[in-house]
Amino acid sequence: MKFGLLFPGQGSQFVGMAKDFYDNSDKAKEMFEIASDAIKQDFTKLMFEENDKLNETEYTQPAILLYSAIAYELFNKKGEIALGHSLGEFSALYSAGAIDLADAIKLVHTRGKLMKEAFTDIEGGMMVVLGLDDKTLEDFCANSGKKIWPANYNSDGQLVLAGDKKDLSEVEAEIKALGAKRAMLLNMSVASHCPLLESASEPLKELLENSLKDEFAPVVSNVTAKPYTTKAEAIELLASQLTKPVLYKQSIANVENDVDMFIEFGGKVLMGLNRKITKKKTQPITDMASLEKALAL
């Protein structure tokens, strides 16, 4: 069985994530300790107790990465290719042997801070649009005179826009008038994958230079929808990922013929998208029961 390894991004977090793994696995407990030591944050409190931090991007990102990393380690089967959605590309790099857990936690924690700092003078926002083709939305953004851009190509008929939250609010009615079934602002304070994050690119490059190993197993880039295997490529691609859209549906289309099925680690969001993109099955691993199901494949 050839597996494609999938890793979800920001927005998949919830209180109680990874608790079943923590309660039933010494390996999971050990990984929680590593993460907690890395950024001096108690991840059991962050992920298991009601708190405001879990939805702050500098904590959301390491929490999701930890959840995905634990699910991946407990699965412990080799994949043909790894890919992630947005933040999930960093989890994919962990699975590919490009970075160790402590450094990955530190990296995405700081990445979250850099993204947050980019929006000190402007309120960022993201909007999901359903029911329009890509070109219609691309042309609308380009000609709107607003600070809005395509950010996530999730599936045919589902594209997420990013930009100035005020601008996004102002064009909501216009987008619906184009024939969109839905145009809804998401609960996000950061506008990912658009030019408003340009200030974070160079600092992220420095972090990547000091964190990544020189070579690793193939990871599919969100920016190109093609695999890369070296630190030099990763530095440029991950810096660009901040300001360029996530080509998720294109990535799945490029790799689906190389795998028999997909495994999603620490979420079910990508499984939902894949139902609209590919006929290949996606098995999520979110707890011990789903882990056992995946191990039996």
RAVEN-V677862 format. One record per backbone hydrogen bond with DSSP energy under -0.5 kcal/mol. NH is the residue of the N-H (numbers start at 1). CO is the residue of the C=O. Records with the same first field share a line. If there is no record, write none. Layout:
BEGIN
NH: CO  CO
END
This chain:
BEGIN
3: 1
4: 261
5: 3  81
6: 4  263
7: 83
8: 265
12: 9
16: 47
17: 14  47
19: 16
22: 18
23: 19
24: 20  21
25: 21
29: 25
30: 26
31: 27
32: 28
33: 29
34: 30
35: 31
36: 32
37: 33
38: 34
39: 35
40: 36
41: 36
43: 41
46: 42
47: 43
48: 44
49: 45
55: 52
56: 53
57: 55
59: 56
60: 56
61: 57
63: 59
64: 60
65: 61
66: 62
67: 63
68: 64
69: 65
70: 66
71: 67
72: 68
73: 69
74: 70
75: 71
76: 72
80: 3
81: 3
82: 218
83: 5
84: 220
85: 7
86: 84
88: 85
89: 86
90: 87
91: 87
92: 88
93: 89
94: 90
95: 91
96: 92
97: 94
98: 93
99: 93
104: 100
105: 101
106: 102
107: 103
108: 104
109: 105
110: 106
111: 107
112: 108
113: 109
114: 110
115: 111
116: 112
117: 113
118: 114
119: 116
120: 117
124: 122  189
125: 163
127: 161
128: 184
129: 159
130: 182
131: 157
137: 133
138: 134
139: 135
140: 136
141: 137
142: 138
143: 139
144: 140  141
148: 146
149: 162
151: 160
152: 160
153: 246
154: 152  158
155: 158
158: 155
159: 129
160: 152
161: 127
162: 149
163: 125
164: 147
165: 123
168: 164
169: 165
170: 166
171: 167
172: 168  169
175: 171
176: 172
177: 173
178: 174  175
179: 176
180: 175
181: 130
182: 130
184: 128
186: 126
188: 186
192: 190
193: 242
194: 242
197: 194
198: 195
200: 197
201: 198
202: 198
204: 200
205: 201
206: 202
207: 203
208: 204
209: 205
210: 206
211: 207  208
212: 208
213: 98
216: 229
217: 96
219: 228
220: 82
221: 226
225: 221
228: 219
231: 214
234: 230
235: 231
236: 232
237: 233
238: 234
239: 235
240: 236
241: 237
242: 238  239
243: 240
244: 240
246: 151
247: 222  245
248: 246
249: 153
251: 247
252: 248
253: 249
254: 250
255: 251  252
256: 252
258: 255
259: 256
260: 2
261: 2
262: 281
263: 4
264: 283
265: 6  263
266: 264  285
272: 268
273: 269
274: 270
275: 271
276: 273
277: 273  274
278: 274
283: 262
284: 282
285: 264
286: 284
291: 287
292: 288
293: 289
294: 290
295: 291
296: 292
297: 294
END
